[in-house]
C-alpha cells in the first residue's frame, strides 16, 4: 500500500557528504514513523535514524553528530543528510515507514565511502 523510493546514494571519499532522499506514495502525515536502515555485506541490517510524526528523532550512536534525519510533509519526503562519511558507513541504505501495525521498505540505495 505504501511505496518508498530511495535516491541519492553514490560513491564519496571519506570526510565527504551525501543526502539521501526517500519519496513516499502517501502523505507522510499518515505514517507513524519514518526511518533509515543500512546493511553492510556480512552484517545484520541496523537502524540508523528515525523520526516520528511529531518530529522526535533518534540516531544510532555511531552516526550521532554526523547524520541528520528530516522530513518534508508537503512533498511526502524524508531525508538523511550524511556528513563526515567514513568507510564504515558503506552499506545499502533502506527507507522504512511504519503505518499502524504495518512496515514498508524501499529497494535501497548504495552508499560507498572510499578509504
TITORTOR-313732 format. One line per field, with one value per atom (N, C-alpha, C): atom name; residue in one letter; residue number from 1; x, y, z. Coordinates in Angstrom, 3 decimals. Layout:
! TITORTOR-313732
at	(CA | ...)
aa	(A | ...)
i	(NUM | ...)
px	(X | ...)
py	(Y | ...)
pz	(Z | ...)
//
This chain:
! TITORTOR-313732
at	(N | CA | C | N | CA | C | N | CA | C | N | CA | C | N | CA | C | N | CA | C | N | CA | C | N | CA | C | N | CA | C | N | CA | C | N | CA | C | N | CA | C | N | CA | C | N | CA | C | N | CA | C | N | CA | C | N | CA | C | N | CA | C | N | CA | C | N | CA | C | N | CA | C | N | CA | C | N | CA | C | N | CA | C | N | CA | C | N | CA | C | N | CA | C | N | CA | C | N | CA | C | N | CA | C | N | CA | C | N | CA | C | N | CA | C | N | CA | C | N | CA | C | N | CA | C | N | CA | C | N | CA | C | N | CA | C | N | CA | C | N | CA | C | N | CA | C | N | CA | C | N | CA | C | N | CA | C | N | CA | C | N | CA | C | N | CA | C | N | CA | C | N | CA | C | N | CA | C | N | CA | C | N | CA | C | N | CA | C | N | CA | C | N | CA | C | N | CA | C | N | CA | C | N | CA | C | N | CA | C | N | CA | C | N | CA | C | N | CA | C | N | CA | C | N | CA | C | N | CA | C | N | CA | C | N | CA | C | N | CA | C | N | CA | C | N | CA | C | N | CA | C | N | CA | C | N | CA | C | N | CA | C | N | CA | C | N | CA | C | N | CA | C | N | CA | C | N | CA | C | N | CA | C | N | CA | C | N | CA | C | N | CA | C | N | CA | C | N | CA | C | N | CA | C | N | CA | C | N | CA | C | N | CA | C | N | CA | C | N | CA | C | N | CA | C | N | CA | C | N | CA | C | N | CA | C | N | CA | C | N | CA | C | N | CA | C | N | CA | C | N | CA | C | N | CA | C | N | CA | C | N | CA | C | N | CA | C | N | CA | C | N | CA | C | N | CA | C | N | CA | C | N | CA | C | N | CA | C | N | CA | C | N | CA | C | N | CA | C | N | CA | C)
aa	(X | X | X | X | X | X | X | X | X | X | X | X | X | X | X | X | X | X | X | X | X | X | X | X | X | X | X | X | X | X | X | X | X | X | X | X | X | X | X | X | X | X | X | X | X | X | X | X | X | X | X | X | X | X | X | X | X | X | X | X | X | X | X | X | X | X | X | X | X | X | X | X | X | X | X | X | X | X | X | X | X | X | X | X | X | X | X | X | X | X | X | X | X | X | X | X | X | X | X | X | X | X | X | X | X | X | X | X | X | X | X | X | X | X | X | X | X | X | X | X | X | X | X | X | X | X | X | X | X | X | X | X | X | X | X | X | X | X | X | X | X | X | X | X | X | X | X | X | X | X | X | X | X | X | X | X | X | X | X | X | X | X | X | X | X | X | X | X | X | X | X | X | X | X | X | X | X | X | X | X | X | X | X | X | X | X | X | X | X | X | X | X | X | X | X | X | X | X | X | X | X | X | X | X | X | X | X | X | X | X | X | X | X | X | X | X | X | X | X | X | X | X | X | X | X | X | X | X | X | X | X | X | X | X | X | X | X | X | X | X | X | X | X | X | X | X | X | X | X | X | X | X | X | X | X | X | X | X | X | X | X | X | X | X | X | X | X | X | X | X | X | X | X | X | X | X | X | X | X | X | X | X | X | X | X | X | X | X | X | X | X | X | X | X | X | X | X | X | X | X | X | X | X | X | X | X | X | X | X | X | X | X | X | X | X | X | X | X | X | X | X | X | X | X | X | X | X | X | X | X | X | X | X | X | X | X | X | X | X | X | X | X | X | X | X)
i	(1 | 1 | 1 | 2 | 2 | 2 | 3 | 3 | 3 | 4 | 4 | 4 | 5 | 5 | 5 | 6 | 6 | 6 | 7 | 7 | 7 | 8 | 8 | 8 | 9 | 9 | 9 | 10 | 10 | 10 | 11 | 11 | 11 | 12 | 12 | 12 | 13 | 13 | 13 | 14 | 14 | 14 | 15 | 15 | 15 | 16 | 16 | 16 | 17 | 17 | 17 | 18 | 18 | 18 | 19 | 19 | 19 | 20 | 20 | 20 | 21 | 21 | 21 | 22 | 22 | 22 | 23 | 23 | 23 | 24 | 24 | 24 | 25 | 25 | 25 | 26 | 26 | 26 | 27 | 27 | 27 | 28 | 28 | 28 | 29 | 29 | 29 | 30 | 30 | 30 | 31 | 31 | 31 | 32 | 32 | 32 | 33 | 33 | 33 | 34 | 34 | 34 | 35 | 35 | 35 | 36 | 36 | 36 | 37 | 37 | 37 | 38 | 38 | 38 | 39 | 39 | 39 | 40 | 40 | 40 | 41 | 41 | 41 | 42 | 42 | 42 | 43 | 43 | 43 | 44 | 44 | 44 | 45 | 45 | 45 | 46 | 46 | 46 | 47 | 47 | 47 | 48 | 48 | 48 | 49 | 49 | 49 | 50 | 50 | 50 | 51 | 51 | 51 | 52 | 52 | 52 | 53 | 53 | 53 | 54 | 54 | 54 | 55 | 55 | 55 | 56 | 56 | 56 | 57 | 57 | 57 | 58 | 58 | 58 | 59 | 59 | 59 | 60 | 60 | 60 | 61 | 61 | 61 | 62 | 62 | 62 | 63 | 63 | 63 | 64 | 64 | 64 | 65 | 65 | 65 | 66 | 66 | 66 | 67 | 67 | 67 | 68 | 68 | 68 | 69 | 69 | 69 | 70 | 70 | 70 | 71 | 71 | 71 | 72 | 72 | 72 | 73 | 73 | 73 | 74 | 74 | 74 | 75 | 75 | 75 | 76 | 76 | 76 | 77 | 77 | 77 | 78 | 78 | 78 | 79 | 79 | 79 | 80 | 80 | 80 | 81 | 81 | 81 | 82 | 82 | 82 | 83 | 83 | 83 | 84 | 84 | 84 | 85 | 85 | 85 | 86 | 86 | 86 | 87 | 87 | 87 | 88 | 88 | 88 | 89 | 89 | 89 | 90 | 90 | 90 | 91 | 91 | 91 | 92 | 92 | 92 | 93 | 93 | 93 | 94 | 94 | 94 | 95 | 95 | 95 | 96 | 96 | 96 | 97 | 97 | 97 | 98 | 98 | 98 | 99 | 99 | 99 | 100 | 100 | 100 | 101 | 101 | 101 | 102 | 102 | 102 | 103 | 103 | 103 | 104 | 104 | 104 | 105 | 105 | 105 | 106 | 106 | 106 | 107 | 107 | 107 | 108 | 108 | 108 | 109 | 109 | 109 | 110 | 110 | 110 | 111 | 111 | 111 | 112 | 112 | 112 | 113 | 113 | 113 | 114 | 114 | 114 | 115 | 115 | 115)
px	(0.819 | 0.000 | 0.857 | 1.948 | 2.874 | 4.125 | 4.420 | 5.619 | 6.666 | 7.910 | 9.018 | 10.125 | 10.658 | 11.714 | 12.858 | 14.033 | 15.218 | 16.039 | 16.783 | 17.716 | 18.804 | 19.869 | 20.926 | 22.193 | 22.191 | 23.392 | 24.458 | 25.654 | 26.752 | 28.078 | 29.133 | 30.494 | 31.041 | 31.596 | 32.124 | 33.398 | 34.306 | 35.525 | 35.256 | 36.064 | 35.954 | 36.035 | 35.140 | 35.053 | 34.044 | 33.530 | 32.564 | 31.147 | 30.203 | 28.801 | 27.896 | 26.759 | 25.701 | 24.368 | 23.352 | 21.994 | 21.121 | 20.559 | 19.645 | 18.216 | 17.418 | 16.018 | 15.144 | 13.971 | 13.000 | 11.640 | 11.037 | 9.725 | 8.671 | 7.643 | 6.543 | 5.343 | 4.598 | 3.449 | 2.192 | 2.238 | 1.118 | 1.608 | 0.672 | 1.037 | 1.757 | 2.912 | 3.651 | 2.984 | 1.958 | 1.179 | 0.377 | 0.186 | -0.500 | 0.452 | 1.748 | 2.767 | 3.244 | 3.297 | 3.692 | 5.175 | 6.005 | 7.442 | 8.109 | 9.046 | 9.894 | 11.324 | 12.032 | 13.385 | 14.299 | 15.582 | 16.614 | 17.349 | 17.527 | 18.307 | 19.438 | 20.434 | 21.513 | 21.983 | 22.525 | 23.048 | 24.332 | 25.412 | 26.701 | 26.881 | 27.723 | 27.951 | 28.401 | 27.742 | 28.097 | 27.600 | 26.823 | 26.314 | 24.793 | 24.233 | 22.793 | 22.334 | 21.098 | 20.529 | 20.359 | 20.738 | 20.680 | 19.971 | 19.344 | 18.680 | 19.717 | 19.548 | 20.438 | 19.792 | 18.568 | 17.860 | 16.380 | 15.557 | 14.137 | 13.532 | 12.364 | 11.667 | 10.177 | 9.542 | 8.123 | 7.307 | 6.005 | 5.097 | 5.169 | 5.498 | 5.587 | 7.013 | 7.942 | 9.272 | 10.324 | 10.027 | 11.024 | 11.992 | 13.274 | 14.300 | 15.127 | 15.638 | 16.549 | 17.660 | 18.859 | 20.014 | 20.812 | 21.413 | 22.377 | 23.588 | 24.200 | 25.360 | 26.469 | 26.610 | 27.695 | 27.552 | 26.354 | 26.141 | 25.747 | 25.586 | 25.204 | 26.232 | 25.727 | 26.598 | 27.037 | 26.806 | 27.206 | 26.015 | 24.974 | 23.804 | 22.618 | 21.750 | 20.539 | 19.369 | 18.316 | 17.105 | 16.098 | 15.389 | 14.381 | 13.275 | 12.188 | 11.079 | 10.462 | 9.784 | 9.043 | 7.640 | 6.714 | 5.361 | 4.675 | 4.886 | 4.235 | 4.677 | 5.934 | 6.474 | 6.433 | 5.968 | 5.958 | 7.351 | 8.338 | 9.731 | 10.381 | 11.307 | 12.162 | 13.603 | 14.488 | 15.867 | 16.824 | 18.008 | 19.096 | 20.335 | 20.691 | 21.909 | 23.064 | 24.053 | 25.182 | 26.450 | 27.068 | 28.295 | 29.450 | 30.657 | 31.868 | 31.764 | 31.432 | 31.265 | 32.573 | 32.470 | 33.611 | 33.424 | 34.528 | 34.473 | 33.444 | 33.328 | 32.409 | 30.943 | 30.664 | 29.296 | 28.869 | 29.788 | 29.471 | 28.421 | 27.315 | 26.209 | 25.120 | 24.146 | 22.908 | 21.971 | 21.456 | 20.585 | 19.136 | 18.273 | 16.867 | 15.980 | 14.953 | 13.925 | 12.832 | 12.338 | 11.280 | 10.165 | 8.947 | 7.779 | 6.938 | 6.520 | 5.603 | 4.266 | 3.247 | 1.896 | 0.972 | 0.472 | -0.292 | 0.588 | 0.132 | 0.903 | 1.715 | 1.746 | 2.428 | 3.754 | 4.708 | 6.012 | 6.269 | 6.822 | 7.102 | 8.553 | 9.128 | 10.543 | 10.742 | 11.723 | 12.155 | 13.144 | 13.584 | 14.507 | 15.954 | 16.262 | 17.602 | 18.426 | 19.397 | 20.340 | 21.740 | 22.697 | 24.056 | 24.844 | 25.485 | 26.425 | 27.787 | 28.761 | 30.110 | 31.068 | 31.810 | 32.772 | 34.169 | 34.949 | 36.302 | 37.236 | 38.232 | 39.173 | 40.591)
py	(-1.206 | 0.000 | 1.262 | 1.250 | 2.376 | 2.008 | 2.775 | 2.575 | 3.612 | 3.163 | 4.019 | 3.880 | 5.002 | 5.007 | 5.871 | 5.250 | 5.967 | 6.475 | 7.533 | 8.056 | 8.833 | 9.143 | 9.971 | 9.242 | 7.926 | 7.176 | 7.372 | 6.918 | 7.054 | 6.781 | 7.161 | 6.978 | 8.315 | 8.315 | 9.540 | 9.214 | 10.164 | 9.982 | 10.171 | 9.524 | 9.702 | 11.181 | 11.610 | 13.012 | 13.797 | 13.203 | 13.868 | 13.728 | 14.248 | 14.274 | 13.784 | 13.237 | 12.843 | 13.115 | 13.352 | 13.456 | 12.425 | 11.523 | 10.523 | 11.042 | 10.668 | 11.061 | 9.828 | 9.903 | 8.822 | 9.435 | 9.040 | 9.534 | 8.496 | 8.924 | 8.050 | 8.284 | 7.223 | 7.301 | 7.820 | 7.995 | 8.531 | 9.696 | 10.471 | 11.557 | 10.999 | 11.571 | 11.063 | 11.461 | 12.287 | 12.579 | 11.361 | 10.399 | 9.162 | 8.082 | 8.387 | 7.437 | 7.774 | 6.769 | 6.992 | 7.328 | 6.511 | 6.682 | 6.443 | 7.299 | 7.134 | 6.921 | 6.034 | 5.763 | 5.312 | 5.319 | 4.830 | 3.679 | 2.602 | 1.457 | 1.247 | 0.485 | 0.150 | -1.270 | -1.859 | -3.209 | -3.297 | -3.602 | -3.805 | -5.287 | -5.630 | -7.043 | -7.835 | -8.963 | -9.815 | -9.352 | -8.277 | -7.754 | -7.716 | -7.637 | -7.518 | -6.104 | -5.999 | -4.693 | -3.962 | -2.696 | -1.936 | -0.602 | -0.132 | 1.155 | 2.274 | 3.267 | 4.423 | 5.630 | 5.933 | 7.094 | 6.942 | 7.559 | 7.587 | 8.875 | 9.198 | 10.417 | 10.121 | 10.584 | 10.351 | 11.435 | 11.238 | 12.186 | 13.566 | 13.601 | 14.874 | 15.399 | 14.739 | 15.283 | 14.799 | 13.794 | 13.241 | 12.373 | 12.601 | 11.878 | 10.990 | 9.915 | 9.005 | 8.634 | 8.458 | 8.128 | 7.007 | 6.193 | 5.230 | 5.975 | 5.428 | 6.088 | 6.343 | 5.449 | 5.550 | 6.724 | 7.314 | 8.401 | 9.705 | 9.722 | 10.944 | 12.045 | 13.226 | 14.349 | 14.436 | 13.392 | 13.379 | 13.311 | 12.575 | 12.384 | 13.158 | 13.627 | 14.324 | 13.818 | 13.364 | 12.946 | 14.093 | 14.285 | 15.331 | 14.893 | 15.617 | 15.294 | 16.561 | 16.403 | 17.474 | 16.933 | 17.337 | 16.801 | 17.143 | 18.351 | 18.784 | 17.950 | 17.507 | 16.725 | 15.226 | 14.810 | 13.397 | 12.791 | 13.501 | 13.082 | 13.005 | 12.089 | 12.029 | 11.998 | 12.663 | 12.816 | 12.331 | 11.981 | 11.676 | 12.409 | 13.475 | 14.213 | 13.541 | 13.111 | 12.380 | 13.199 | 13.614 | 14.394 | 13.605 | 14.007 | 13.347 | 11.832 | 11.388 | 9.961 | 9.209 | 8.022 | 7.159 | 5.852 | 5.121 | 3.852 | 2.910 | 2.944 | 2.069 | 2.376 | 3.515 | 3.859 | 3.192 | 2.542 | 1.878 | 0.797 | 0.891 | -0.043 | 0.295 | -0.594 | -0.278 | 0.348 | 1.510 | 2.240 | 2.089 | 1.745 | 1.490 | 2.473 | 2.927 | 3.748 | 2.840 | 3.134 | 2.349 | 3.256 | 2.802 | 3.516 | 2.579 | 3.056 | 2.330 | 3.033 | 2.290 | 2.821 | 1.856 | 2.267 | 1.353 | 0.201 | -1.016 | -2.201 | -2.734 | -2.003 | -2.446 | -1.715 | -2.423 | -1.865 | -1.993 | -0.948 | -0.913 | -0.537 | -1.086 | -0.883 | -0.454 | 0.405 | 0.728 | -0.301 | -0.137 | -1.091 | -0.891 | 0.266 | 0.542 | 1.339 | 2.070 | 2.808 | 2.608 | 2.364 | 2.033 | 3.287 | 3.264 | 4.303 | 3.648 | 4.130 | 3.601 | 4.730 | 4.545 | 5.540 | 4.984 | 5.674 | 5.233 | 5.601 | 4.767 | 4.961 | 5.003)
pz	(0.000 | 0.000 | 0.000 | 0.752 | 0.798 | 0.015 | -1.003 | -1.796 | -1.414 | -1.298 | -0.913 | -1.949 | -2.396 | -3.395 | -2.902 | -2.725 | -2.258 | -3.436 | -3.190 | -4.168 | -3.439 | -4.145 | -3.595 | -3.212 | -3.297 | -2.976 | -4.031 | -3.713 | -4.644 | -3.990 | -4.686 | -4.221 | -3.735 | -2.535 | -1.952 | -1.175 | -1.118 | -0.343 | 1.139 | 1.961 | 3.404 | 3.755 | 4.643 | 5.010 | 4.205 | 3.146 | 2.295 | 2.807 | 2.021 | 2.418 | 1.299 | 1.690 | 0.777 | 1.449 | 0.638 | 1.153 | 0.461 | 1.248 | 0.739 | 0.809 | -0.178 | -0.223 | -0.329 | 0.250 | 0.171 | -0.107 | -1.223 | -1.612 | -1.261 | -0.554 | -0.171 | -1.073 | -1.336 | -2.232 | -1.549 | -0.249 | 0.514 | 1.353 | 1.857 | 2.754 | 3.970 | 4.288 | 5.442 | 6.753 | 6.683 | 7.880 | 8.324 | 7.406 | 7.741 | 8.240 | 8.313 | 8.723 | 10.131 | 10.976 | 12.362 | 12.489 | 11.850 | 11.959 | 10.611 | 10.259 | 9.087 | 9.559 | 8.888 | 9.327 | 8.218 | 8.539 | 7.648 | 8.314 | 7.578 | 7.993 | 7.003 | 7.419 | 6.495 | 6.736 | 5.685 | 5.771 | 4.962 | 5.650 | 5.015 | 4.721 | 3.754 | 3.441 | 4.661 | 4.902 | 6.021 | 7.369 | 7.403 | 8.663 | 8.671 | 9.871 | 10.026 | 9.686 | 9.236 | 8.992 | 10.321 | 10.355 | 11.580 | 11.369 | 12.428 | 12.393 | 12.449 | 11.590 | 11.548 | 12.205 | 11.806 | 12.328 | 12.048 | 12.879 | 12.595 | 13.131 | 12.611 | 13.002 | 13.089 | 14.156 | 14.347 | 13.667 | 13.671 | 13.050 | 13.705 | 14.999 | 15.695 | 15.763 | 15.068 | 14.921 | 15.892 | 16.693 | 17.600 | 16.809 | 16.991 | 16.248 | 17.148 | 16.565 | 17.240 | 16.277 | 16.813 | 15.998 | 16.628 | 15.774 | 16.259 | 16.804 | 17.843 | 18.444 | 17.425 | 16.471 | 15.508 | 14.547 | 14.447 | 13.499 | 14.166 | 15.474 | 16.177 | 15.932 | 15.618 | 15.333 | 13.898 | 13.114 | 11.709 | 10.761 | 11.143 | 10.291 | 10.853 | 9.968 | 10.364 | 9.534 | 10.203 | 9.510 | 9.559 | 8.468 | 8.392 | 7.441 | 7.445 | 6.563 | 5.998 | 4.863 | 4.222 | 4.000 | 4.847 | 4.778 | 3.455 | 2.957 | 1.724 | 0.531 | 0.534 | -0.572 | -0.318 | 0.845 | 1.237 | 1.102 | 1.639 | 1.522 | 2.902 | 3.037 | 4.204 | 3.715 | 4.444 | 4.012 | 5.091 | 4.662 | 5.580 | 5.092 | 5.792 | 5.482 | 6.199 | 5.448 | 5.992 | 5.775 | 6.870 | 6.818 | 7.419 | 7.053 | 7.546 | 7.413 | 6.223 | 5.983 | 6.160 | 6.710 | 6.945 | 6.197 | 6.025 | 5.310 | 5.934 | 7.252 | 7.965 | 7.679 | 7.048 | 6.674 | 5.374 | 4.695 | 3.435 | 3.654 | 2.925 | 3.086 | 2.074 | 1.982 | 1.292 | 2.309 | 1.991 | 2.900 | 2.451 | 3.410 | 3.143 | 3.892 | 3.232 | 3.849 | 4.384 | 5.582 | 6.194 | 6.684 | 6.515 | 7.020 | 7.872 | 9.024 | 9.882 | 9.824 | 9.451 | 9.364 | 10.079 | 11.218 | 12.045 | 12.464 | 12.207 | 12.537 | 11.367 | 10.250 | 9.046 | 8.856 | 8.262 | 7.940 | 6.449 | 5.859 | 4.434 | 4.213 | 3.145 | 2.838 | 1.398 | 1.190 | -0.154 | -0.659 | -1.895 | -2.505 | -2.086 | -1.554 | -1.078 | -2.070 | -1.554 | -2.372 | -1.808 | -2.696 | -2.282 | -1.940 | -0.785 | -0.378 | -0.205 | -0.951 | -0.874 | -0.519 | 0.551 | 1.016 | 0.786 | 0.001 | -0.288 | 0.851 | 1.070 | 2.161 | 1.643)
//
